[in-house]
Amino acid sequence: MAEHTVFTLPQVAQHKSKNDCWLVIHGRVLNVTKFLEEHPGGEDVLLESAGKDASKEFNDIGHSKTAKNLVFKYQVGVVQGYTSNNNEYVQVAATEEPIKRETSAFVIRDERRPKYDGLLEFIVPLLAAASYFCYRYLTRSS
């Protein structure tokens, strides 16, 4: 793995404008200036964290693996004195574009049912209720 430039937090704090936006995520110094317009949450989210450690905010959002791998694309260095946790994500070597999978949560399935199914679902409970009330009427004590 290539060696990265080591920055201090005060050095990173100098880069907190729209034209020069750096932040720290898990000890990695990121230059996200070119990513500001592409960020799905808008550039304001990144500008709020500019120049400081945004690891907590990054974790709280629950980013996808693709988003976590973008960290490596924009990394320009590491923060001095940072120690990593074993829980951190690791870079996944991607040799090709990720496969885009559609979610089935919003797919409406067109399952064909016989036309009389709806009628049976209505009539069977109606007949059961009518039978119960007839039984109660005929067996009540006079």
CYANA upper distance limits for C-alpha pairs under 8 A (distance plus 0.5 A):
  4 HIS  CA     76 VAL  CA      7.44
  4 HIS  CA     77 GLY  CA      5.19
  4 HIS  CA     78 VAL  CA      6.82
  5 THR  CA     76 VAL  CA      7.47
  5 THR  CA     77 GLY  CA      5.03
  5 THR  CA     78 VAL  CA      6.78
  6 VAL  CA     77 GLY  CA      6.16
  6 VAL  CA     78 VAL  CA      5.51
  6 VAL  CA     79 VAL  CA      6.17
  6 VAL  CA     80 GLN  CA      6.17
  7 PHE  CA     11 GLN  CA      6.70
  7 PHE  CA     12 VAL  CA      7.34
  7 PHE  CA     29 VAL  CA      8.11
  7 PHE  CA     77 GLY  CA      7.25
  7 PHE  CA     78 VAL  CA      6.54
  7 PHE  CA     79 VAL  CA      5.45
  7 PHE  CA     80 GLN  CA      6.20
  8 THR  CA     12 VAL  CA      6.99
  8 THR  CA     79 VAL  CA      6.07
  8 THR  CA     80 GLN  CA      5.87
  9 LEU  CA     13 ALA  CA      6.57
  9 LEU  CA     51 GLY  CA      8.25
  9 LEU  CA     52 LYS  CA      7.43
  9 LEU  CA     79 VAL  CA      7.24
  9 LEU  CA     80 GLN  CA      8.30
 10 PRO  CA     14 GLN  CA      7.21
 11 GLN  CA     15 HIS  CA      8.13
 12 VAL  CA     22 TRP  CA      6.82
 12 VAL  CA     23 LEU  CA      7.26
 12 VAL  CA     24 VAL  CA      8.39
 12 VAL  CA     29 VAL  CA      8.06
 12 VAL  CA     51 GLY  CA      5.60
 12 VAL  CA     52 LYS  CA      7.29
 13 ALA  CA     22 TRP  CA      8.29
 13 ALA  CA     50 ALA  CA      7.84
 13 ALA  CA     51 GLY  CA      4.23
 13 ALA  CA     52 LYS  CA      6.41
 14 GLN  CA     51 GLY  CA      6.84
 15 HIS  CA     20 ASP  CA      5.85
 15 HIS  CA     21 CYS  CA      5.69
 15 HIS  CA     22 TRP  CA      5.84
 15 HIS  CA     50 ALA  CA      7.47
 15 HIS  CA     51 GLY  CA      5.96
 16 LYS  CA     20 ASP  CA      6.69
 16 LYS  CA     21 CYS  CA      5.34
 16 LYS  CA     22 TRP  CA      6.76
 16 LYS  CA     47 LEU  CA      7.33
 16 LYS  CA     50 ALA  CA      5.14
 16 LYS  CA     51 GLY  CA      5.35
 17 SER  CA     21 CYS  CA      5.86
 17 SER  CA     47 LEU  CA      7.59
 17 SER  CA     50 ALA  CA      7.86
 18 LYS  CA     33 THR  CA      7.28
 18 LYS  CA     36 LEU  CA      8.43
 18 LYS  CA     47 LEU  CA      7.47
 19 ASN  CA     33 THR  CA      6.79
 20 ASP  CA     31 ASN  CA      8.11
 20 ASP  CA     33 THR  CA      6.11
 21 CYS  CA     31 ASN  CA      6.43
 21 CYS  CA     32 VAL  CA      6.17
 21 CYS  CA     33 THR  CA      5.33
 21 CYS  CA     47 LEU  CA      7.55
 21 CYS  CA     50 ALA  CA      6.24
 21 CYS  CA     51 GLY  CA      7.58
 22 TRP  CA     29 VAL  CA      7.34
 22 TRP  CA     30 LEU  CA      5.87
 22 TRP  CA     31 ASN  CA      4.94
 22 TRP  CA     32 VAL  CA      6.33
 22 TRP  CA     33 THR  CA      7.60
 22 TRP  CA     50 ALA  CA      6.04
 22 TRP  CA     51 GLY  CA      6.02
 22 TRP  CA     52 LYS  CA      8.41
 23 LEU  CA     29 VAL  CA      6.33
 23 LEU  CA     30 LEU  CA      5.86
 23 LEU  CA     31 ASN  CA      7.28
 23 LEU  CA     32 VAL  CA      7.98
 23 LEU  CA     49 SER  CA      7.03
 23 LEU  CA     50 ALA  CA      5.53
 23 LEU  CA     51 GLY  CA      5.53
 23 LEU  CA     52 LYS  CA      5.89
 23 LEU  CA     53 ASP  CA      6.56
 23 LEU  CA     54 ALA  CA      7.05
 24 VAL  CA     28 ARG  CA      5.89
 24 VAL  CA     29 VAL  CA      5.09
 24 VAL  CA     30 LEU  CA      6.50
 24 VAL  CA     51 GLY  CA      8.04
 24 VAL  CA     52 LYS  CA      6.53
 24 VAL  CA     53 ASP  CA      4.94
 24 VAL  CA     54 ALA  CA      6.18
 24 VAL  CA     55 SER  CA      7.30
 24 VAL  CA     79 VAL  CA      8.10
 25 ILE  CA     29 VAL  CA      7.21
 25 ILE  CA     30 LEU  CA      7.94
 25 ILE  CA     53 ASP  CA      6.53
 25 ILE  CA     54 ALA  CA      5.94
 25 ILE  CA     55 SER  CA      4.95
 25 ILE  CA     58 PHE  CA      7.77
 25 ILE  CA     71 VAL  CA      8.31
 26 HIS  CA     53 ASP  CA      8.40
 26 HIS  CA     55 SER  CA      5.99
 26 HIS  CA     84 SER  CA      7.75
 26 HIS  CA     88 GLU  CA      8.25
 27 GLY  CA     53 ASP  CA      8.46
 27 GLY  CA     78 VAL  CA      6.10
 27 GLY  CA     79 VAL  CA      5.70
 27 GLY  CA     82 TYR  CA      6.01
 27 GLY  CA     83 THR  CA      8.06
 27 GLY  CA     84 SER  CA      7.92
 28 ARG  CA     71 VAL  CA      8.45
 28 ARG  CA     75 GLN  CA      6.78
 28 ARG  CA     76 VAL  CA      8.21
 28 ARG  CA     77 GLY  CA      6.52
 28 ARG  CA     78 VAL  CA      4.95
 28 ARG  CA     79 VAL  CA      6.73
 29 VAL  CA     75 GLN  CA      6.09
 29 VAL  CA     76 VAL  CA      6.22
 29 VAL  CA     77 GLY  CA      5.46
 29 VAL  CA     78 VAL  CA      5.57
 29 VAL  CA     79 VAL  CA      6.88
 30 LEU  CA     71 VAL  CA      7.46
 30 LEU  CA     74 TYR  CA      5.65
 30 LEU  CA     75 GLN  CA      4.80
 30 LEU  CA     76 VAL  CA      6.10
 30 LEU  CA     77 GLY  CA      7.65
 31 ASN  CA     74 TYR  CA      6.02
 31 ASN  CA     75 GLN  CA      6.88
 31 ASN  CA     76 VAL  CA      6.87
 32 VAL  CA     36 LEU  CA      6.77
 32 VAL  CA     74 TYR  CA      6.68
 34 LYS  CA     38 GLU  CA      8.43
 35 PHE  CA     39 HIS  CA      6.48
 36 LEU  CA     42 GLY  CA      7.54
 36 LEU  CA     43 GLU  CA      5.19
 36 LEU  CA     46 LEU  CA      7.43
 37 GLU  CA     42 GLY  CA      7.33
 37 GLU  CA     43 GLU  CA      6.45
 38 GLU  CA     42 GLY  CA      8.02
 38 GLU  CA     43 GLU  CA      8.44
 39 HIS  CA     43 GLU  CA      6.77
 41 GLY  CA     45 VAL  CA      6.88
 42 GLY  CA     46 LEU  CA      7.99
 43 GLU  CA     47 LEU  CA      6.66
 44 ASP  CA     48 GLU  CA      6.59
 45 VAL  CA     49 SER  CA      7.37
 46 LEU  CA     50 ALA  CA      6.55
 49 SER  CA     53 ASP  CA      7.63
 49 SER  CA     54 ALA  CA      6.24
 54 ALA  CA     58 PHE  CA      6.53
 55 SER  CA     59 ASN  CA      6.65
 56 LYS  CA     60 ASP  CA      6.56
 57 GLU  CA     61 ILE  CA      6.89
 58 PHE  CA     62 GLY  CA      7.48
 58 PHE  CA     63 HIS  CA      7.59
 59 ASN  CA     63 HIS  CA      7.59
 63 HIS  CA     67 ALA  CA      6.30
 63 HIS  CA     68 LYS  CA      6.99
 64 SER  CA     68 LYS  CA      6.77
 65 LYS  CA     69 ASN  CA      6.63
 66 THR  CA     70 LEU  CA      6.93
 67 ALA  CA     71 VAL  CA      7.58
 68 LYS  CA     72 PHE  CA      8.36
 68 LYS  CA     89 TYR  CA      8.05
 69 ASN  CA     73 LYS  CA      7.66
 69 ASN  CA     91 GLN  CA      6.53
 69 ASN  CA     92 VAL  CA      7.51
 70 LEU  CA     74 TYR  CA      7.08
 71 VAL  CA     75 GLN  CA      6.57
 72 PHE  CA     91 GLN  CA      7.79
 78 VAL  CA     82 TYR  CA      8.32
 84 SER  CA     88 GLU  CA      7.81
 94 ALA  CA     98 PRO  CA      8.13
103 THR  CA    107 VAL  CA      8.27
113 ARG  CA    117 ASP  CA      7.28
115 LYS  CA    119 LEU  CA      8.06
116 TYR  CA    120 LEU  CA      6.64
117 ASP  CA    121 GLU  CA      6.71
118 GLY  CA    122 PHE  CA      6.95
119 LEU  CA    123 ILE  CA      6.51
120 LEU  CA    124 VAL  CA      6.18
121 GLU  CA    125 PRO  CA      7.57
122 PHE  CA    126 LEU  CA      6.95
123 ILE  CA    127 LEU  CA      6.49
124 VAL  CA    128 ALA  CA      6.73
125 PRO  CA    129 ALA  CA      6.65
126 LEU  CA    130 ALA  CA      6.64
127 LEU  CA    131 SER  CA      6.52
128 ALA  CA    132 TYR  CA      6.78
129 ALA  CA    133 PHE  CA      6.85
130 ALA  CA    134 CYS  CA      6.63
131 SER  CA    135 TYR  CA      6.64
132 TYR  CA    136 ARG  CA      6.72
133 PHE  CA    137 TYR  CA      6.56
134 CYS  CA    138 LEU  CA      6.63
135 TYR  CA    139 THR  CA      6.56
136 ARG  CA    140 ARG  CA      6.45
